[in-house]
Amino acid sequence: MNPRAWRRIAVAAAAVVAAVAFAVVVRPALAADNPYQRGPDPTAASVSANRGTFATAQVNVPAGNGFGGGVVYYPTDTTQGTFGAVAIVPGYTATWAAEGAWMGPWLASFGFVVIGIDTNGREDWDTARGTQLLAALDYLTQRSSVRDRVDASRTAVMGHSMGGGGAMSAALRRPSLKAAVGLAPFSPSQNLNNLRVPTMLLAGQNDGTTTPASILNHYNAIPSGTEKAYLELSGAGHGFPTSNNPTMMRNVIPWLKIFIDSDTRYTQFLCPLSNSSGIRAYQSSCPLVPSAPPTTPPVTTSPVTTPPVTPTTPAPGGACSASYRTTNSWPGGYQGEVTVIAGGSAISGWTVGWTLSGGQTINQVWNGTLSTSGTAVSVRNASYNGALAASGSTTFGFIGGGTSVTPTLTCTSP
């Protein structure tokens, strides 16, 4: 074969190799590979802006759904399918309007449905705030007016101070969450050794309430197999999340995008940290690998979430049954959760009863109405969760004093 023919073969082979290489390089960038991806390719400027590309609207939520009411913020675009969701709770004694409302439109404009909540009691502790965050997500995905815009399989929690501890509590109890963010979190009731949800913790350099050292202790307690990040904001005090904070948001948004939307276009901003302005210290578990999205668009229905339960104790007549589990405990106290399940027929209300062991007290109940007489305890349904279809279920929770002991429960229905 003459030299010219060899050259023609070599050129053709090189073209094939180049085409293959080009296909390998560009294919992961195609939006079709990730049905959760929302919005244009991000830039340093876009991720630092105080608004994303989505127009937003909002709707108020009354109290009575397991939390103290709040506001839902959502993208108005209906052409891109459903969006991931974030529930946010403020700090001790604070209200959403006074502390967190600035975040709602900001996050929604980047392609999330956001519910910012008030708490049942402004002095609720971290575990109660965690329960209310989960109740807010269940309301948002199952009963809210925008539930058809939300992908119930892609949800996250966030909170400030005592609310940050609430986000940790919620993440420990619902490991199916895609992300958690603690803003100067105060978390006295949690041990994060079993945390499996990708978690970002933010601290303020001058915070004397939840010090950087205390938040680093939480970060170090999170298992090495769990994706995590720690940021310390230069010169910031405990209130850094309570008003417009671009430094915080340009790092929180990529975290939520990576883990709620499996959007690796945002990894460039955190691995390594691309903008250290205003950041005193940073650690992470880079490369921050999200769970793989499906290769076909997900189903956009909003299934009812039923929590795991232990074997149930049948109630007289089989109208309903109830089961108990301890969701958290600490010296001198614990948090319990009771699941109520209807029998073979629908019920219009329920009451669960049990007897307290020596030294036990019940200090707070949510999703139910408490009555006590000596050591006898009964919890009746709230106005919104008494009607259950056949085999349907609901839960209520409580904070107890003393040592957790699994009680024998009864369940009756009028």
C-alpha positions in Angstrom: 0.0 0.0 0.0 1.4 3.4 -1.0 2.1 6.2 1.6 -0.9 8.3 0.5 -3.3 5.4 1.1 -1.8 4.9 4.6 -2.3 8.6 5.3 -6.0 8.4 4.3 -6.5 5.4 6.6 -4.8 7.2 9.5 -6.8 10.4 9.0 -10.1 8.4 9.0 -9.1 6.5 12.1 -8.2 9.7 13.9 -11.6 11.2 13.0 -13.4 8.2 14.4 -11.4 8.4 17.7 -12.1 12.2 17.9 -15.8 11.7 17.4 -15.9 9.0 20.1 -13.9 11.3 22.4 -16.2 14.2 21.7 -19.3 12.1 22.4 -17.8 10.9 25.7 -16.9 14.5 26.8 -20.2 16.3 25.9 -22.8 13.7 26.8 -22.8 14.2 30.6 -23.6 17.9 30.1 -26.9 17.2 28.2 -29.9 18.1 30.3 -31.7 15.1 29.0 -29.4 12.9 31.1 -30.8 14.4 34.3 -34.6 15.0 34.4 -34.2 16.8 37.7 -32.0 19.6 36.3 -33.6 23.0 36.4 -32.5 26.3 35.0 -29.6 27.4 32.8 -25.9 26.5 33.3 -24.8 28.3 36.4 -22.0 30.9 36.6 -20.2 32.5 39.5 -22.3 35.6 38.9 -25.6 33.7 38.7 -25.1 31.7 41.8 -24.2 34.9 43.7 -27.3 36.8 42.5 -30.2 37.4 44.8 -32.6 36.0 42.3 -32.5 33.1 39.9 -34.2 32.7 36.6 -37.7 31.5 37.8 -40.6 33.9 38.4 -42.2 33.0 41.7 -45.4 33.3 43.6 -46.4 32.6 47.2 -49.4 31.4 49.2 -50.1 31.6 52.9 -50.7 28.4 55.0 -52.8 28.5 58.1 -51.9 26.8 61.4 -53.4 23.3 62.0 -51.4 20.9 59.9 -48.9 19.9 62.6 -47.1 23.2 62.6 -47.9 26.8 63.3 -48.7 27.9 59.7 -46.3 29.6 57.2 -45.8 30.6 53.6 -45.2 28.5 50.5 -43.0 30.0 47.7 -42.9 28.3 44.3 -41.8 28.8 40.7 -44.7 29.7 38.4 -43.2 27.8 35.5 -45.3 24.7 34.7 -43.3 23.6 31.6 -40.4 21.9 33.4 -42.2 19.3 35.5 -42.0 19.2 39.3 -39.5 20.8 41.6 -37.7 19.6 44.7 -38.8 21.0 48.0 -37.3 22.7 51.1 -38.9 23.2 54.5 -37.3 25.9 56.7 -37.9 26.7 60.4 -36.6 29.7 62.3 -34.8 29.8 65.7 -35.9 29.9 69.3 -38.8 32.3 69.9 -38.5 33.7 66.4 -41.2 33.9 63.6 -40.8 33.2 60.0 -41.8 36.7 58.9 -39.2 38.3 61.2 -36.4 35.9 60.5 -36.6 33.8 57.4 -39.0 35.3 54.9 -36.2 36.8 52.8 -35.0 33.3 51.9 -38.3 32.1 50.4 -38.5 34.0 47.1 -34.7 33.8 46.7 -34.6 30.0 46.9 -37.8 29.5 44.8 -36.3 31.6 42.0 -33.6 29.0 41.7 -36.1 26.2 41.1 -37.3 25.0 44.5 -40.7 24.9 46.2 -40.1 26.4 49.7 -42.3 26.2 52.8 -41.2 28.5 55.6 -43.0 27.7 58.8 -43.9 29.1 62.2 -43.8 26.7 65.1 -46.7 25.5 67.3 -44.9 27.1 70.3 -42.2 29.8 69.9 -40.2 28.0 72.7 -40.4 24.6 71.0 -37.1 22.8 71.2 -35.0 21.2 68.4 -36.8 17.8 68.3 -40.3 19.4 68.2 -39.1 21.7 65.4 -37.8 18.7 63.5 -41.2 17.0 63.8 -42.9 20.2 62.5 -40.5 20.4 59.6 -41.5 16.8 58.6 -45.2 17.7 59.0 -44.6 20.7 56.8 -43.1 18.6 54.1 -46.0 16.1 54.3 -48.5 18.9 54.1 -46.6 20.5 51.1 -46.4 17.3 49.1 -49.8 15.8 50.0 -52.3 18.5 50.8 -51.1 21.9 49.8 -52.5 23.8 46.8 -49.1 23.5 45.0 -48.6 19.7 45.6 -48.7 19.0 41.9 -45.6 21.2 41.5 -43.6 19.2 44.0 -41.6 16.0 43.6 -42.3 14.3 46.9 -39.2 12.1 46.5 -36.8 15.1 46.6 -37.2 17.0 49.8 -34.8 18.8 52.2 -34.9 20.6 55.5 -33.1 23.8 56.8 -33.3 25.8 60.0 -31.6 28.5 62.1 -30.3 28.0 65.7 -32.9 25.8 67.5 -34.4 25.3 64.0 -31.0 24.1 62.8 -31.1 21.5 65.5 -34.6 20.7 64.2 -33.2 20.1 60.8 -30.7 17.7 62.2 -33.5 15.9 64.1 -35.7 15.7 61.0 -32.7 14.3 59.0 -32.0 11.6 61.6 -35.6 10.5 61.6 -36.2 10.6 57.8 -33.0 9.4 56.1 -34.8 9.6 52.7 -34.4 13.3 52.8 -32.0 14.5 50.0 -30.3 17.3 52.0 -30.2 19.2 55.3 -28.7 22.6 56.1 -28.1 23.8 59.7 -27.6 27.6 60.0 -25.7 28.2 63.3 -27.5 25.1 64.6 -28.3 24.5 68.3 -28.7 20.8 68.6 -28.6 19.6 72.2 -30.8 16.5 71.8 -29.1 14.9 68.8 -26.2 12.6 68.3 -25.2 12.8 64.6 -23.2 9.6 64.5 -26.0 7.9 62.6 -26.8 10.8 60.2 -27.1 9.6 56.6 -28.5 12.8 54.9 -26.0 15.0 53.1 -25.6 17.9 55.5 -24.1 21.4 55.3 -23.4 23.3 58.6 -22.7 27.0 58.7 -21.2 28.9 61.6 -20.5 32.5 62.4 -16.9 33.5 63.4 -18.2 35.7 66.3 -21.1 33.6 67.3 -21.1 33.2 71.1 -24.4 31.3 71.2 -23.5 28.4 68.9 -19.8 28.7 68.6 -17.8 27.5 65.6 -16.2 24.9 67.9 -19.6 23.5 68.8 -20.7 23.3 65.2 -17.4 21.7 64.2 -18.1 19.1 66.8 -21.4 18.3 65.0 -19.6 18.2 61.6 -17.0 15.8 62.9 -19.6 13.6 64.4 -21.3 13.0 61.0 -20.0 9.7 59.6 -17.3 9.9 57.0 -19.6 8.0 54.6 -22.2 10.9 54.7 -21.6 13.9 52.4 -21.0 16.9 54.5 -19.7 20.5 54.5 -18.7 23.1 57.1 -18.5 26.9 56.4 -17.5 29.5 58.9 -18.5 33.0 57.9 -16.0 35.8 58.6 -17.1 38.3 61.3 -20.6 36.9 61.5 -22.6 36.6 64.7 -25.5 34.3 65.6 -28.0 36.2 63.6 -26.3 35.9 60.2 -29.2 34.0 58.6 -31.9 36.5 59.7 -31.4 39.0 56.9 -30.2 39.1 53.3 -26.9 37.2 53.2 -25.4 36.6 49.7 -22.4 34.8 51.2 -24.6 32.2 52.8 -26.9 31.8 49.8 -24.2 31.4 47.2 -23.0 28.3 49.1 -26.4 26.9 50.3 -27.9 27.0 46.8 -25.2 24.8 45.2 -25.6 22.3 48.1 -29.3 22.1 47.5 -28.9 21.9 43.7 -26.3 19.1 44.0 -28.3 16.9 46.4 -32.0 17.7 45.7 -31.6 18.0 41.9 -28.6 15.7 41.5 -27.2 18.6 39.5 -23.4 18.3 39.2 -23.1 21.6 37.3 -23.0 23.2 40.8 -20.2 21.1 42.2 -17.7 23.5 40.8 -18.7 26.1 43.4 -18.0 23.8 46.4 -15.2 21.4 45.2 -13.0 23.2 45.7 -14.7 26.3 47.2 -14.7 28.7 44.3 -15.3 32.0 46.2 -13.7 32.3 49.6 -14.7 36.0 50.1 -16.4 36.2 53.4 -15.5 32.6 54.4 -13.0 32.1 57.2 -12.9 28.3 57.1 -14.3 25.5 54.9 -14.3 21.8 55.0 -16.2 19.3 53.0 -16.3 15.6 51.8 -15.6 16.5 48.2 -16.2 15.4 45.5 -19.8 15.7 46.8 -21.4 12.9 44.7 -25.2 13.1 44.6 -27.4 10.0 44.1 -27.8 9.2 40.4 -31.0 10.5 38.8 -33.1 8.1 36.7 -32.6 7.9 33.0 -36.2 8.6 32.3 -38.4 11.4 33.8 -39.7 10.5 37.3 -43.4 10.0 38.0 -44.8 13.3 39.3 -47.4 12.0 41.7 -47.2 12.8 45.4 -47.6 9.5 47.3 -48.7 9.6 50.9 -45.7 9.0 53.2 -46.3 6.3 55.8 -43.6 6.2 58.5 -42.1 2.8 59.6 -43.8 1.3 62.6 -43.4 -1.5 65.0 -45.9 -4.3 65.3 -49.3 -2.9 66.3 -51.4 -3.6 69.3 -55.1 -4.2 68.2 -57.7 -2.1 69.9 -60.9 -3.4 71.2 -63.3 -4.1 68.3 -60.5 -3.6 65.7 -61.6 -0.1 64.9 -58.0 1.1 65.1 -54.6 0.1 66.4 -51.6 2.0 67.6 -47.8 1.4 67.8 -45.0 3.3 69.5 -41.4 4.0 68.9 -38.8 6.2 70.6 -37.3 8.6 68.0 -34.7 10.2 70.3 -33.6 10.2 73.9 -31.2 12.2 76.2 -30.5 12.2 79.9 -33.8 12.9 81.7 -36.0 12.9 78.6 -37.0 11.4 75.3 -39.2 11.9 72.2 -41.8 9.4 71.2 -43.9 8.8 68.1 -47.2 6.9 67.9 -48.7 5.6 64.6 -52.5 5.2 64.5 -53.9 2.8 61.9 -57.5 2.3 61.0 -58.9 -1.2 60.8 -61.0 -2.7 58.0 -63.4 0.3 58.0 -62.9 4.1 57.8 -63.0 6.0 61.1 -63.9 9.5 61.9 -61.8 10.0 65.0 -59.5 8.1 67.4 -58.1 8.2 70.9 -54.9 6.4 72.0 -54.3 5.7 75.7 -51.5 4.3 77.9 -50.2 4.3 81.4 -47.0 6.2 82.4 -44.2 4.4 84.1 -42.7 5.6 87.3 -41.2 9.1 87.0 -42.4 9.7 83.4 -44.2 12.9 82.3 -45.6 14.2 79.0 -44.4 17.7 78.4 -45.6 18.5 74.8 -47.7 16.8 72.1 -48.2 17.6 68.5 -50.7 16.3 65.9 -53.0 15.4 68.8 -54.8 16.7 72.0 -53.4 15.5 75.3 -55.4 14.6 78.5 -53.9 13.2 81.7 -55.3 11.8 84.9 -52.5 10.7 87.3 -50.5 8.2 85.3 -53.2 7.6 82.7 -52.6 9.4 79.4 -54.9 9.8 76.4 -54.3 11.6 73.1 -57.2 12.4 70.9 -56.9 13.3 67.2 -56.4 16.9 66.1 -59.1 18.5 63.9 -57.2 17.6 60.7 -56.1 14.0 61.2 -59.0 12.2 62.8 -60.7 10.9 59.6 -58.8 7.8 58.3 -59.7 5.5 55.4 -59.7 1.8 56.0 -56.1 0.8 56.8 -55.1 4.5 56.6 -52.6 5.9 59.1 -51.4 9.0 60.8 -48.9 9.9 63.5 -48.6 12.1 66.6 -45.5 12.8 68.6 -44.6 14.0 72.1 -41.7 15.0 74.4 -41.5 13.0 77.6 -39.6 13.4 80.8 -37.9 10.4 82.5 -36.7 7.3 80.8 -38.3 5.9 77.6 -40.2 2.6 78.1 -42.3 1.1 75.4 -45.9 1.4 76.6 -48.9 -0.9 76.0 -51.3 1.2 73.8 -55.0 1.1 73.3 -56.8 2.7 70.4 -60.5 3.4 70.3 -62.7 5.2 67.8 -66.1 6.8 68.4 
